[in-house]
Every structure is written in C-alpha cells, then in structure tokens.
Amino acid sequence: MAYTMSDTVLVVGNEGLGQGEPELTRKVMATYFQTLLELGQLPRAVVFYTAGVKMVADDSPAVSALSAMASAGVLLVACRTCLEYYDLMNRVAVGRVGNMMQIIELQTASPKVVTL
C-alpha cells in the first residue's frame, strides 16, 4: 500500500536532524521542514518530544517553516512535560502544547509514522 505524506505523522525527538555539530543539525532540520513546504508534501501532524521540543521554541531556526506548515493545516504538538523540563513553556513560538496521550493518539491513528 502506498502512503502519501498527508497520511504521515512526523516524530521529532531530537534538537536537530542527523549527527554532527548542534548548530548544523538544527539548520538541517529547519531545511527539511522548509523543503517539505516547497514540495507541497505536508504531513498530517508533527509531534515533538524530549529535546525535539526545542524546535518549537522562539530561537529555533525551524520556527518560520513550522509556522507556515501550521498555517497550511499541519497539526504541531509539543510535549508539555518536555517543555517544562527544558524550561521552554514561555518560549513556545509555534504549535500547541500537548501531552503524551495526544501524541500517542496521533501516532496510532496514522497509517505511517516517520521518526526524524
């Protein structure tokens, strides 16, 4: 069975994409989201937990692309526990604050889950 990106939930559990210097991996993650926008390949949702919640903070290089994705209807959910752990509750720039139950519900309702 072939799935489209609109059938997909992306899971972001890291502050960046790939291995390397933190600044580079954060930039690559932002580029990944921007490229999805440019290609018109938008996922159903993007969920953020552990260090991945840093991607929705006001100093994230991904905020612009993520904001555009949210405006296009992509659901963005960041784990409250993780935001609290990293003291980012007051710095969430995009998406909504959720909990692990909501994240798991999105994952189990989606035919395809991709972990970045």
N, CA, C and O of each residue as an XYZ file, in Angstrom:
464
protein
N       0.839     -1.179      0.000
C       0.000      0.000      0.000
C       0.883      1.241      0.000
O       1.835      1.336      0.775
N       0.568      2.173     -0.856
C       1.337      3.416     -0.941
C       0.708      4.477     -0.045
O      -0.508      4.670     -0.037
N       1.553      5.147      0.696
C       1.089      6.223      1.571
C       1.605      7.544      1.033
O       2.637      7.599      0.364
N       0.877      8.601      1.333
C       1.338      9.937      0.972
C       1.800     10.633      2.247
O       1.558     10.153      3.354
N       2.452     11.744      2.078
C       2.914     12.483      3.243
C       1.723     12.937      4.089
O       1.850     13.064      5.307
N       0.567     13.184      3.464
C      -0.600     13.620      4.235
C      -1.144     12.517      5.144
O      -1.972     12.787      6.014
N      -0.685     11.277      4.952
C      -1.045     10.154      5.820
C      -0.060     10.006      6.978
O      -0.210      9.113      7.811
N       0.927     10.861      7.032
C       2.095     10.656      7.883
C       2.119     11.580      9.094
O       1.750     12.752      9.017
N       2.562     11.022     10.206
C       2.905     11.812     11.386
C       4.420     11.764     11.507
O       5.020     10.690     11.528
N       5.026     12.939     11.585
C       6.467     13.029     11.802
C       6.730     13.148     13.297
O       6.045     13.892     13.998
N       7.718     12.417     13.777
C       8.093     12.442     15.187
C       9.471     13.082     15.296
O      10.438     12.609     14.698
N       9.546     14.155     16.062
C      10.810     14.859     16.262
C      11.216     14.669     17.721
O      10.619     15.246     18.630
N      12.234     13.855     17.921
C      12.710     13.568     19.269
C      14.105     14.094     19.538
O      14.702     13.818     20.579
N      14.616     14.863     18.576
C      15.953     15.435     18.719
C      15.917     16.908     18.355
O      14.996     17.383     17.691
N      16.933     17.611     18.803
C      17.016     19.045     18.541
C      17.411     19.343     17.103
O      17.263     20.475     16.643
N      17.907     18.351     16.397
C      18.314     18.554     15.015
C      18.155     17.270     14.237
O      17.647     16.274     14.752
N      18.591     17.300     12.999
C      18.464     16.151     12.116
C      19.850     15.606     11.791
O      20.712     16.341     11.308
N      20.063     14.328     12.054
C      21.342     13.702     11.778
C      22.328     13.876     12.912
O      21.982     14.322     14.006
N      23.562     13.511     12.623
C      24.649     13.606     13.601
C      25.602     14.717     13.170
O      25.810     14.933     11.976
N      26.166     15.401     14.115
C      27.111     16.464     13.806
C      27.027     17.577     14.826
O      26.482     17.414     15.917
N      27.578     18.702     14.445
C      27.550     19.862     15.331
C      26.105     20.306     15.542
O      25.327     20.333     14.589
N      25.735     20.656     16.779
C      24.349     21.036     17.057
C      23.808     22.139     16.146
O      22.664     22.060     15.697
N      24.601     23.148     15.873
C      24.137     24.236     15.013
C      23.797     23.720     13.613
O      22.800     24.133     13.020
N      24.622     22.825     13.093
C      24.372     22.257     11.772
C      23.119     21.379     11.773
O      22.291     21.488     10.868
N      22.972     20.517     12.771
C      21.821     19.615     12.783
C      20.510     20.386     12.927
O      19.492     19.993     12.357
N      20.531     21.478     13.685
C      19.334     22.333     13.812
C      19.010     22.988     12.471
O      17.845     23.062     12.079
N      20.030     23.457     11.774
C      19.826     24.088     10.474
C      19.289     23.073      9.455
O      18.413     23.399      8.654
N      19.811     21.859      9.490
C      19.349     20.810      8.569
C      17.880     20.468      8.850
O      17.113     20.242      7.915
N      17.486     20.429     10.118
C      16.083     20.167     10.458
C      15.193     21.273      9.903
O      14.137     20.998      9.335
N      15.617     22.515     10.067
C      14.843     23.639      9.526
C      14.735     23.529      8.010
O      13.672     23.784      7.443
N      15.820     23.156      7.356
C      15.816     22.991      5.908
C      14.878     21.870      5.493
O      14.192     21.983      4.477
N      14.841     20.806      6.254
C      13.940     19.689      5.980
C      12.487     20.175      5.963
O      11.746     19.886      5.024
N      12.083     20.911      6.998
C      10.705     21.409      7.066
C      10.416     22.397      5.937
O       9.336     22.366      5.348
N      11.370     23.266      5.635
C      11.193     24.231      4.549
C      11.038     23.511      3.210
O      10.224     23.915      2.380
N      11.796     22.470      3.000
C      11.723     21.710      1.750
C      10.383     20.989      1.624
O       9.824     20.918      0.530
N       9.861     20.455      2.728
C       8.522     19.862      2.678
C       7.506     20.880      2.193
O       6.643     20.567      1.372
N       7.611     22.109      2.706
C       6.712     23.187      2.275
C       6.853     23.461      0.785
O       5.863     23.527      0.056
N       8.079     23.617      0.349
C       8.327     23.942     -1.055
C       7.839     22.848     -1.995
O       7.393     23.135     -3.106
N       7.920     21.606     -1.557
C       7.470     20.480     -2.374
C       5.964     20.235     -2.259
O       5.397     19.448     -3.017
N       5.324     20.912     -1.308
C       3.907     20.685     -1.078
C       3.629     19.320     -0.471
O       2.540     18.773     -0.640
N       4.592     18.779      0.222
C       4.490     17.463      0.853
C       4.308     17.638      2.365
O       5.245     17.440      3.139
N       3.116     18.003      2.767
C       2.880     18.298      4.168
C       2.344     17.086      4.910
O       1.426     16.417      4.436
N       2.915     16.803      6.072
C       2.420     15.689      6.882
C       1.095     16.048      7.549
O       0.692     17.211      7.593
N       0.445     15.035      8.055
C      -0.785     15.249      8.816
C      -0.484     16.009     10.108
O      -1.212     16.919     10.506
N       0.621     15.599     10.750
C       0.995     16.210     12.022
C       2.493     16.040     12.247
O       3.140     15.173     11.659
N       3.020     16.894     13.114
C       4.392     16.756     13.592
C       4.308     16.811     15.110
O       3.740     17.743     15.679
N       4.880     15.800     15.758
C       4.889     15.770     17.215
C       6.332     15.916     17.699
O       7.269     15.412     17.080
N       6.479     16.602     18.796
C       7.797     16.923     19.335
C       7.869     16.449     20.777
O       6.994     16.758     21.585
N       8.916     15.696     21.097
C       9.149     15.336     22.488
C      10.642     15.248     22.764
O      11.456     15.374     21.849
N      10.994     15.035     24.006
C      12.363     15.139     24.522
C      13.007     16.399     23.943
O      12.357     17.443     23.891
N      14.264     16.329     23.506
C      14.951     17.532     23.015
C      14.311     18.095     21.753
O      14.600     19.230     21.374
N      13.453     17.330     21.100
C      12.768     17.812     19.906
C      11.898     19.031     20.152
O      11.632     19.800     19.228
N      11.450     19.215     21.394
C      10.610     20.380     21.687
C      11.363     21.696     21.477
O      10.742     22.750     21.344
N      12.671     21.639     21.447
C      13.452     22.855     21.212
C      13.197     23.410     19.814
O      13.469     24.583     19.559
N      12.681     22.586     18.911
C      12.384     23.034     17.550
C      11.211     24.000     17.490
O      11.075     24.736     16.513
N      10.352     24.017     18.520
C       9.205     24.932     18.520
C       9.460     26.184     19.360
O       8.582     27.038     19.481
N      10.646     26.294     19.936
C      10.993     27.453     20.770
C      11.287     28.671     19.902
O      11.616     28.546     18.723
N      11.163     29.834     20.497
C      11.306     31.092     19.762
C      12.670     31.297     19.111
O      12.786     32.109     18.192
N      13.697     30.592     19.556
C      15.026     30.756     18.952
C      15.368     29.646     17.949
O      16.507     29.551     17.492
N      14.403     28.825     17.616
C      14.636     27.719     16.692
C      14.710     28.210     15.250
O      13.915     29.057     14.843
N      15.660     27.684     14.472
C      15.724     28.067     13.063
C      14.559     27.488     12.247
O      14.380     27.844     11.082
N      13.775     26.603     12.856
C      12.656     25.971     12.154
C      11.330     26.699     12.356
O      10.329     26.322     11.746
N      11.299     27.726     13.192
C      10.027     28.384     13.525
C       9.297     28.905     12.288
O       8.084     28.729     12.177
N       9.991     29.525     11.382
C       9.339     30.080     10.202
C       8.674     28.990      9.363
O       7.509     29.119      8.987
N       9.404     27.932      9.073
C       8.842     26.836      8.276
C       7.709     26.148      9.031
O       6.682     25.821      8.436
N       7.881     25.926     10.319
C       6.836     25.280     11.105
C       5.588     26.146     11.181
O       4.475     25.620     11.147
N       5.748     27.449     11.281
C       4.594     28.359     11.289
C       3.832     28.270      9.976
O       2.601     28.249      9.965
N       4.559     28.218      8.880
C       3.918     28.089      7.572
C       3.203     26.749      7.453
O       2.114     26.677      6.885
N       3.801     25.696      7.980
C       3.157     24.388      7.957
C       1.869     24.410      8.778
O       0.848     23.869      8.354
N       1.921     25.038      9.956
C       0.731     25.135     10.800
C      -0.365     25.928     10.088
O      -1.539     25.562     10.142
N       0.023     27.005      9.428
C      -0.951     27.809      8.683
C      -1.590     27.015      7.550
O      -2.726     27.283      7.158
N      -0.857     26.038      7.028
C      -1.363     25.191      5.945
C      -2.176     24.013      6.480
O      -2.640     23.181      5.701
N      -2.353     23.935      7.797
C      -3.200     22.905      8.375
C      -2.501     21.743      9.039
O      -3.159     20.799      9.477
N      -1.180     21.785      9.124
C      -0.448     20.709      9.786
C      -0.554     20.905     11.301
O      -0.273     21.988     11.816
N      -0.953     19.869     11.993
C      -1.052     19.913     13.447
C       0.340     19.736     14.049
O       1.040     18.776     13.729
N       0.737     20.654     14.914
C       2.029     20.597     15.602
C       1.757     20.458     17.095
O       1.079     21.300     17.685
N       2.281     19.401     17.707
C       2.029     19.155     19.129
C       3.355     18.919     19.839
O       4.130     18.041     19.458
N       3.606     19.714     20.877
C       4.822     19.595     21.676
C       4.475     19.077     23.069
O       3.499     19.512     23.679
N       5.263     18.169     23.550
C       5.069     17.528     24.853
C       5.264     18.529     26.000
O       6.324     19.137     26.140
N       4.222     18.680     26.806
C       4.264     19.604     27.947
C       5.365     19.236     28.935
O       6.107     20.112     29.380
N       5.483     17.974     29.281
C       6.498     17.532     30.243
C       7.891     17.906     29.762
O       8.729     18.349     30.548
N       8.135     17.728     28.473
C       9.445     18.028     27.899
C       9.697     19.530     27.869
O      10.799     19.986     28.174
N       8.678     20.294     27.503
C       8.811     21.754     27.520
C       9.125     22.249     28.925
O       9.979     23.117     29.109
N       8.435     21.696     29.911
C       8.691     22.085     31.300
C      10.106     21.699     31.710
O      10.793     22.480     32.368
N      10.546     20.516     31.333
C      11.884     20.055     31.678
C      12.949     21.014     31.153
O      13.898     21.341     31.866
N      12.796     21.457     29.923
C      13.769     22.369     29.309
C      13.448     23.842     29.587
O      14.089     24.730     29.025
N      12.460     24.108     30.451
C      12.062     25.469     30.809
C      11.705     26.292     29.566
O      12.147     27.431     29.414
N      10.899     25.694     28.684
C      10.520     26.342     27.432
C       9.033     26.683     27.334
O       8.575     27.133     26.284
N       8.285     26.477     28.395
C       6.840     26.723     28.324
C       6.506     28.139     27.866
O       5.538     28.339     27.133
N       7.289     29.109     28.286
C       7.014     30.501     27.912
C       7.680     30.900     26.608
O       7.604     32.059     26.198
N       8.334     29.946     25.952
C       9.052     30.274     24.722
C       8.534     29.517     23.509
O       9.171     29.525     22.455
N       7.386     28.865     23.646
C       6.795     28.143     22.516
C       6.322     29.164     21.495
O       5.469     30.001     21.787
N       6.885     29.087     20.297
C       6.575     30.062     19.251
C       5.595     29.528     18.215
O       5.001     30.302     17.465
N       5.424     28.216     18.168
C       4.570     27.624     17.143
C       4.004     26.308     17.652
O       4.643     25.609     18.439
N       2.814     25.980     17.203
C       2.183     24.729     17.592
C       1.448     24.849     18.903
O       1.294     25.931     19.470
N       1.000     23.701     19.365
C       0.268     23.693     20.632
C       0.960     22.775     21.623
O       1.675     21.844     21.251
N       0.731     23.062     22.876
C       1.278     22.244     23.950
C       0.307     21.094     24.184
O      -0.891     21.306     24.372
N       0.834     19.884     24.169
C       0.005     18.709     24.374
C       0.637     17.789     25.389
O       1.541     18.174     26.131
N       0.144     16.568     25.406
C       0.695     15.589     26.332
C       0.960     14.289     25.588
O       0.641     14.160     24.406
N       1.538     13.342     26.281
C       1.917     12.092     25.639
C       0.694     11.326     25.142
O       0.786     10.623     24.136
N      -0.427     11.442     25.807
C      -1.630     10.765     25.334
C      -2.017     11.280     23.947
O      -2.338     10.488     23.061
N      -1.990     12.590     23.755
C      -2.324     13.159     22.447
C      -1.316     12.734     21.383
O      -1.690     12.453     20.244
N      -0.055     12.688     21.752
C       0.990     12.270     20.805
C       0.777     10.816     20.397
O       0.859     10.486     19.214
N       0.509      9.960     21.349
C       0.285      8.543     21.041
C      -0.980      8.364     20.210
O      -1.006      7.541     19.295
N      -2.024      9.120     20.515
C      -3.253      9.035     19.719
C      -2.991      9.408     18.263
O      -3.499      8.753     17.353
N      -2.207     10.447     18.040
C      -1.868     10.831     16.668
C      -1.070      9.736     15.978
O      -1.320      9.416     14.816
N      -0.118      9.166     16.688
C       0.717      8.113     16.108
C      -0.111      6.875     15.764
O       0.045      6.307     14.683
N      -0.974      6.463     16.659
C      -1.729      5.235     16.412
C      -2.840      5.430     15.399
O      -3.284      4.458     14.787
N      -3.300      6.651     15.204
C      -4.357      6.918     14.215
C      -3.783      7.098     12.810
O      -4.536      7.131     11.836
N      -2.481      7.212     12.695
C      -1.857      7.448     11.406
C      -1.357      6.143     10.802
O      -0.780      5.312     11.505
N      -1.579      5.956      9.487
C      -1.068      4.738      8.864
C       0.454      4.733      8.711
O       1.052      3.682      8.482
N       1.079      5.901      8.835
C       2.534      5.974      8.674
C       3.115      6.961      9.685
O       2.637      8.088      9.812
N       4.145      6.525     10.397
C       4.848      7.373     11.354
C       6.329      7.352     10.980
O       6.932      6.291     10.818
N       6.896      8.545     10.848
C       8.314      8.670     10.490
C       9.013      9.395     11.619
O       8.614     10.493     12.007
N      10.061      8.774     12.147
C      10.853      9.400     13.201
C      12.058     10.074     12.580
O      12.833      9.441     11.863
N      12.216     11.356     12.855
C      13.354     12.105     12.319
C      14.482     12.121     13.334
O      15.535     12.703     13.076
